């Protein structure tokens, strides 16, 4: 158990509303990631962080923003949710001296109607 | 650019039979390669990884994978399937922060 907690675990919301997902880790990992998982696409990187206040875009970052004000928390925000952002979102952290994702949270299932 | 292709979205084996899940990659630089497993309603778990050195990599739960540069492959095997191996498996290629995942292969194990 890498001590990763995602909240909420499930959310249903309407198009145009803002949504924030939270990833909390307890083991002081430097690198954190947000992925979305869609059928037939595997996981795709949205944003990642390499330290407090240090973040960068992944391959599907449009419509998403992130913040990391503390080592343990990495927030993903959908400023104005669209139906195409309906997905399962996973947070991950890198272990040891690696910068590849090795430990994942249990996911947030987000439905946008 | 890096990419990953997993051959077969579904694979079915009998309990006790060999498990073989295929993964081919493309990468312009020496890659790091990974296999992950995902059980229903859970996140991914790292099974094994190849970075450098020995090309046969052993992972958890009796799985292993062999890096074959000439074939650009990193197939996952297990000699004898168990019912608990039923899950979805993802191959991934990575360099730096950018990890590219395959579309996944769902493994079914028949009693």
Contacts between the chains, C-beta under 8 A, distances in Angstrom:
chain1	res1	chain2	res2	distance
A	4	B	43	7.7
A	31	B	97	7.5
A	40	B	9	7.9
A	40	B	103	5.4
A	41	B	103	6.3
A	42	B	4	7.8
A	42	B	90	5.8
A	42	B	92	7.9
A	42	B	101	3.5
A	42	B	102	5.4
A	42	B	103	4.9
A	42	B	104	5.6
A	43	B	44	7.3
A	43	B	90	7.1
A	43	B	101	4.4
A	44	B	101	7.4
A	45	B	98	6.8
A	45	B	99	6.8
A	48	B	97	5.5
A	50	B	97	7.2
A	56	B	97	7.2
A	58	B	98	7.5
A	59	B	98	7.6
A	90	B	43	5.4
A	90	B	44	7.2
A	92	B	43	7.4
A	92	B	44	7.6
A	99	B	96	6.7
A	99	B	97	5.8
A	100	B	32	6.4
A	100	B	34	6.9
A	100	B	49	7.6
A	100	B	94	4.8
A	100	B	97	8.0
A	100	B	99	5.5
A	101	B	44	8.0
A	101	B	99	6.0
A	102	B	46	4.9
A	103	B	43	8.0
A	103	B	46	7.5
A	104	B	43	3.0
A	104	B	44	4.6
A	104	B	45	7.3
A	105	B	43	5.3
A	106	B	41	7.1
A	106	B	42	5.5
A	106	B	43	5.2
A	107	B	41	7.6
A	107	B	42	7.5
A	107	B	43	5.7
